């Protein structure tokens, strides 16, 4: 593991490439060309970057050559395929590695955390409404017109943006982001029918358990459990306008994209991807590393590592060969 060295100039931290790659890239192979002492202080796109910025280029086509040649970035992260084909401007630096986008994103998030290190207080908007028994951790941010109901717990470093409702029985882990308009912990939709056709509501006695490092985007709705908790595990990211019904269990590091509807008591394994506007029927079990195609309707269980699409959804794994599969589901074909 490379050592981390930081130099400060007028309270602005300057970073060399070994600082940037040290914890992120470990001992993986990379190549550096250009000014070995080059330092940056921030990040930017290739087109907007200055001499003090880090930028990246994931392309390997002819367009990549022009983008890199025209950029003023101090350090540019590039694909290894470009080594020997492009060269840095005088005083700047090119770094050739496997996944420049991943390193850029990881460093960008690290920069943000560095900026927030000195802030260790919880900020709560004066317009927020919070139950007396709610527990809010350290360094949280509670936005405007947030409503936090009974028996809710929010972990350290979690951000709750404007107009979020935590109805009741919600436990949110550390380092989470709940975007504006999200509703957590309302009753799910479950009824029994009497002989006279009238409907009897099923009681919802349980809650929602959300792990650490979860992000839930705007206007998503997650129902609390009836007799078992609804669970969203560590590292999972949920897009806008998603509906997750009662008793659903979603594994770690999943990506649930916009418009997904997940029926009650469905189970989704670790590192899955659900495509835009797909539907997963209640009580369906989806294994680990599964990709569900956009608009698919899943009515049967799906085994580990499968790729399904269509209405009703069927396996199309044998038709798929794409570098993006690993990004989506964490499994290489």
C-alpha positions as CSV (number, residue, x, y, z in Angstrom):
1,X,0.0,0.0,0.0
2,X,1.4,3.4,-1.0
3,X,1.9,5.9,1.8
4,X,-0.3,8.9,2.1
5,X,1.4,12.3,2.1
6,X,-0.4,15.6,2.1
7,X,1.1,19.1,1.7
8,X,-0.8,22.1,2.8
9,X,-0.5,25.6,1.3
10,X,-2.5,28.4,3.0
11,X,-4.8,25.7,4.4
12,X,-5.5,24.2,1.0
13,X,-4.5,20.6,0.8
14,X,-2.5,19.7,-2.3
15,X,-2.4,16.1,-3.5
16,X,0.1,14.2,-5.6
17,X,-0.9,11.1,-7.6
18,X,0.4,8.7,-4.9
19,X,-1.9,10.5,-2.4
20,X,-4.8,10.0,-4.7
21,X,-4.1,6.3,-5.5
22,X,-2.7,5.2,-2.1
23,X,-5.8,4.0,-0.4
24,X,-8.0,3.6,-3.5
25,X,-5.8,1.7,-5.9
26,X,-3.5,-0.2,-3.5
27,X,-0.9,-2.2,-5.2
28,X,-2.6,-2.5,-8.6
29,X,-0.5,-1.6,-11.6
30,X,-0.6,1.9,-13.0
31,X,1.8,4.1,-15.1
32,X,2.6,7.8,-14.8
33,X,3.9,10.1,-17.6
34,X,4.8,13.7,-17.2
35,X,5.6,16.0,-14.2
36,X,6.0,13.6,-11.3
37,X,5.7,16.4,-8.7
38,X,2.4,17.7,-10.1
39,X,-0.1,18.6,-7.4
40,X,-3.8,19.2,-7.6
41,X,-6.3,20.7,-5.1
42,X,-9.7,19.9,-6.6
43,X,-11.6,17.9,-9.3
44,X,-13.3,18.9,-12.5
45,X,-14.4,17.7,-15.9
46,X,-11.9,17.5,-18.7
47,X,-13.3,20.5,-20.4
48,X,-13.6,22.7,-17.3
49,X,-10.4,21.7,-15.5
50,X,-7.6,24.0,-14.6
51,X,-3.9,23.3,-13.9
52,X,-4.8,22.6,-10.3
53,X,-7.6,20.0,-11.0
54,X,-7.8,16.3,-11.3
55,X,-9.9,15.0,-14.3
56,X,-10.5,11.6,-15.9
57,X,-11.2,10.1,-19.4
58,X,-12.8,6.7,-19.7
59,X,-12.9,6.7,-23.5
60,X,-10.4,4.9,-25.7
61,X,-11.6,6.1,-29.1
62,X,-10.4,8.9,-31.3
63,X,-12.5,11.4,-29.3
64,X,-10.4,10.6,-26.2
65,X,-7.2,11.9,-27.9
66,X,-8.8,15.3,-28.6
67,X,-10.4,15.6,-25.2
68,X,-7.1,14.9,-23.4
69,X,-5.1,17.2,-25.8
70,X,-7.5,20.1,-25.2
71,X,-7.8,19.7,-21.5
72,X,-5.9,22.0,-19.1
73,X,-6.2,19.5,-16.1
74,X,-3.1,19.1,-14.0
75,X,-3.5,15.4,-13.7
76,X,-5.7,13.3,-16.0
77,X,-6.6,9.6,-15.2
78,X,-6.7,7.6,-18.5
79,X,-7.3,4.0,-19.6
80,X,-4.2,1.8,-19.9
81,X,-5.1,1.3,-23.6
82,X,-4.0,4.9,-24.3
83,X,-0.5,4.4,-22.9
84,X,1.9,5.4,-25.7
85,X,-0.8,7.0,-27.8
86,X,-1.4,10.2,-25.8
87,X,1.1,12.3,-23.9
88,X,0.8,15.1,-21.3
89,X,1.2,18.8,-21.9
90,X,4.3,20.4,-20.4
91,X,4.0,20.5,-16.6
92,X,1.0,18.2,-16.4
93,X,0.6,14.5,-15.8
94,X,-1.2,11.5,-17.4
95,X,-1.9,8.4,-15.3
96,X,-2.8,5.2,-17.1
97,X,-4.8,2.6,-15.1
98,X,-7.7,0.1,-15.4
99,X,-10.6,2.2,-14.2
100,X,-10.1,5.9,-14.2
101,X,-13.7,6.7,-13.4
102,X,-13.7,4.6,-10.3
103,X,-10.5,6.3,-8.9
104,X,-11.9,9.7,-9.8
105,X,-15.2,9.1,-8.0
106,X,-13.5,7.5,-5.0
107,X,-11.1,10.5,-4.7
108,X,-14.0,13.0,-5.2
109,X,-15.8,11.5,-2.2
110,X,-12.7,11.4,-0.2
111,X,-12.2,15.1,-0.9
112,X,-15.7,15.8,0.3
113,X,-15.1,14.0,3.6
114,X,-11.9,15.9,4.2
115,X,-13.8,19.2,3.8
116,X,-16.4,18.0,6.3
117,X,-14.0,16.6,8.9
118,X,-14.1,19.7,11.1
119,X,-17.9,19.7,11.3
120,X,-19.0,17.4,14.1
121,X,-22.4,18.9,15.0
122,X,-26.0,17.9,14.2
123,X,-27.9,20.6,12.3
124,X,-31.7,20.5,12.5
125,X,-34.0,22.9,10.6
126,X,-36.3,24.9,12.8
127,X,-39.2,23.7,10.6
128,X,-38.5,20.0,11.2
129,X,-41.0,18.1,13.5
130,X,-39.3,15.4,15.6
131,X,-40.9,13.0,18.1
132,X,-39.7,13.1,21.7
133,X,-38.4,9.5,21.6
134,X,-36.5,9.9,18.3
135,X,-32.7,9.5,18.4
136,X,-30.5,11.4,16.1
137,X,-26.8,10.8,15.8
138,X,-23.7,13.0,15.6
139,X,-23.0,15.2,12.5
140,X,-26.4,14.7,11.0
141,X,-28.3,17.2,8.8
142,X,-32.1,17.4,9.1
143,X,-33.7,19.5,6.4
144,X,-36.7,21.8,6.1
145,X,-40.1,20.5,7.0
146,X,-38.8,17.0,7.8
147,X,-41.2,14.9,10.0
148,X,-39.6,12.2,12.2
149,X,-42.1,10.1,14.0
150,X,-42.1,7.8,17.0
151,X,-39.4,5.1,17.6
152,X,-37.1,6.4,14.9
153,X,-33.3,6.3,15.0
154,X,-30.9,8.1,12.7
155,X,-27.2,7.1,12.6
156,X,-24.2,9.4,12.6
157,X,-23.3,11.4,9.5
158,X,-26.7,10.9,7.9
159,X,-28.4,13.6,5.8
160,X,-32.1,13.9,5.7
161,X,-33.1,16.4,3.1
162,X,-36.2,18.6,2.8
163,X,-39.8,17.3,3.2
164,X,-38.8,13.8,4.2
165,X,-41.3,11.8,6.3
166,X,-40.2,9.0,8.7
167,X,-43.7,7.9,9.9
168,X,-42.6,5.6,12.7
169,X,-40.4,2.6,13.5
170,X,-37.6,3.6,11.2
171,X,-34.0,2.8,11.9
172,X,-31.5,4.5,9.5
173,X,-27.7,3.6,9.7
174,X,-24.6,5.7,9.4
175,X,-23.5,7.8,6.4
176,X,-26.9,7.6,4.6
177,X,-28.5,10.2,2.4
178,X,-32.3,10.4,2.2
179,X,-33.2,12.9,-0.5
180,X,-36.2,15.3,-0.6
181,X,-39.7,13.9,-0.6
182,X,-38.9,10.4,0.5
183,X,-41.6,8.7,2.6
184,X,-40.5,5.9,5.0
185,X,-42.5,3.8,7.4
186,X,-46.1,4.2,6.4
187,X,-48.4,1.2,6.4
188,X,-48.1,-1.2,3.5
189,X,-51.0,-2.3,1.3
190,X,-52.4,-5.6,2.6
191,X,-56.0,-6.6,3.2
192,X,-58.2,-9.7,3.9
193,X,-61.7,-10.0,2.4
194,X,-64.7,-11.0,4.4
195,X,-67.5,-13.1,3.0
196,X,-69.6,-10.0,2.4
197,X,-66.6,-8.6,0.3
198,X,-65.6,-5.9,2.8
199,X,-61.9,-5.5,3.3
200,X,-60.0,-5.9,6.6
201,X,-56.6,-4.2,6.9
202,X,-53.6,-6.3,7.9
203,X,-51.8,-4.8,10.9
204,X,-48.4,-3.3,10.4
205,X,-46.5,-3.7,13.7
206,X,-42.9,-3.7,12.5
207,X,-40.7,-1.1,10.9
208,X,-37.9,-0.3,8.5
209,X,-34.2,-1.1,9.0
210,X,-31.8,0.7,6.7
211,X,-28.1,-0.2,6.9
212,X,-25.1,2.1,6.6
213,X,-24.0,4.0,3.4
214,X,-27.5,3.7,1.8
215,X,-28.8,6.5,-0.5
216,X,-32.5,6.9,-1.3
217,X,-33.3,9.4,-4.0
218,X,-36.2,11.8,-4.2
219,X,-39.9,10.8,-3.8
220,X,-39.3,7.1,-3.1
221,X,-41.7,5.3,-0.8
222,X,-40.8,2.4,1.4
223,X,-43.5,0.8,3.6
224,X,-42.8,-0.6,7.0
225,X,-43.2,-4.2,7.8
226,X,-46.3,-6.0,8.9
227,X,-45.0,-8.8,11.1
228,X,-41.4,-8.7,9.9
229,X,-39.3,-5.6,9.2
230,X,-38.6,-4.2,5.8
231,X,-34.8,-4.2,5.3
232,X,-32.5,-2.3,3.0
233,X,-28.9,-3.5,3.6
234,X,-25.6,-1.7,3.7
235,X,-24.4,0.1,0.6
236,X,-27.6,-0.2,-1.4
237,X,-28.6,2.8,-3.6
238,X,-32.2,3.4,-4.5
239,X,-33.2,5.8,-7.3
240,X,-36.1,8.3,-7.4
241,X,-39.8,7.2,-7.7
242,X,-39.3,3.7,-6.4
243,X,-41.9,1.8,-4.4
244,X,-40.8,-0.9,-2.0
245,X,-43.7,-2.7,-0.2
246,X,-43.9,-4.1,3.3
247,X,-41.6,-7.0,4.5
248,X,-39.2,-6.6,1.5
249,X,-35.6,-7.6,2.1
250,X,-32.9,-6.1,-0.2
251,X,-29.3,-7.2,0.1
252,X,-26.0,-5.2,0.2
253,X,-24.7,-3.0,-2.6
254,X,-27.8,-3.2,-4.9
255,X,-28.8,-0.6,-7.4
256,X,-32.6,-0.1,-7.6
257,X,-33.2,2.3,-10.5
258,X,-36.1,4.7,-11.1
259,X,-39.7,3.5,-11.3
260,X,-38.9,0.0,-9.9
261,X,-41.9,-1.5,-8.0
262,X,-41.1,-4.3,-5.5
263,X,-44.1,-6.3,-4.1
264,X,-44.5,-7.3,-0.5
265,X,-42.2,-9.9,1.0
266,X,-40.0,-10.1,-2.0
267,X,-36.3,-10.9,-1.3
268,X,-33.4,-9.5,-3.4
269,X,-29.9,-10.7,-2.9
270,X,-26.6,-8.8,-2.7
271,X,-25.2,-6.7,-5.7
272,X,-28.4,-6.8,-7.9
273,X,-29.5,-4.3,-10.4
274,X,-33.2,-3.5,-11.2
275,X,-33.8,-1.7,-14.5
276,X,-36.0,1.3,-15.1
277,X,-39.7,0.8,-14.4
278,X,-39.4,-2.9,-13.8
279,X,-41.9,-4.8,-11.5
280,X,-41.0,-7.6,-9.1
281,X,-44.0,-9.6,-7.9
282,X,-44.7,-10.1,-4.2
283,X,-42.9,-13.0,-2.5
284,X,-40.5,-13.5,-5.4
285,X,-36.9,-14.4,-4.4
286,X,-34.1,-13.0,-6.5
287,X,-30.6,-14.3,-6.0
288,X,-27.2,-12.5,-5.8
289,X,-25.6,-10.6,-8.7
290,X,-28.9,-10.5,-10.7
291,X,-29.7,-8.0,-13.4
292,X,-33.4,-7.3,-14.1
293,X,-34.0,-5.5,-17.4
294,X,-35.8,-2.2,-17.9
295,X,-39.6,-2.7,-18.0
296,X,-39.4,-6.4,-17.0
297,X,-42.1,-8.1,-14.9
298,X,-40.6,-10.7,-12.7
299,X,-43.2,-13.3,-11.5
300,X,-40.9,-16.2,-10.7
301,X,-37.8,-16.7,-8.6
302,X,-34.4,-15.8,-10.2
303,X,-31.2,-17.7,-9.6
304,X,-27.8,-16.2,-8.7
305,X,-26.0,-14.4,-11.5
306,X,-28.9,-14.5,-14.0
307,X,-30.0,-11.7,-16.3
308,X,-33.7,-11.5,-17.0
309,X,-35.9,-9.3,-19.2
310,X,-39.3,-9.1,-20.8
311,X,-42.9,-9.6,-19.7
312,X,-43.0,-12.1,-18.1
313,X,-39.3,-11.9,-17.4
314,X,-37.1,-14.7,-18.8
315,X,-33.4,-15.4,-18.7
316,X,-31.4,-13.6,-21.5
317,X,-28.0,-14.2,-19.9
318,X,-26.8,-16.3,-22.9
319,X,-27.4,-13.2,-25.2
320,X,-25.4,-10.7,-23.1
321,X,-21.8,-9.8,-23.3
322,X,-21.0,-6.4,-22.0
323,X,-18.3,-4.7,-19.9
324,X,-21.1,-2.9,-18.0
325,X,-22.5,-6.1,-16.4
326,X,-19.9,-5.9,-13.6
327,X,-20.8,-2.3,-12.9
328,X,-24.4,-3.2,-12.7
329,X,-24.3,-6.5,-10.7
330,X,-20.8,-7.0,-9.5
331,X,-20.4,-10.2,-11.5
332,X,-18.2,-10.8,-14.5
333,X,-19.5,-12.8,-17.5
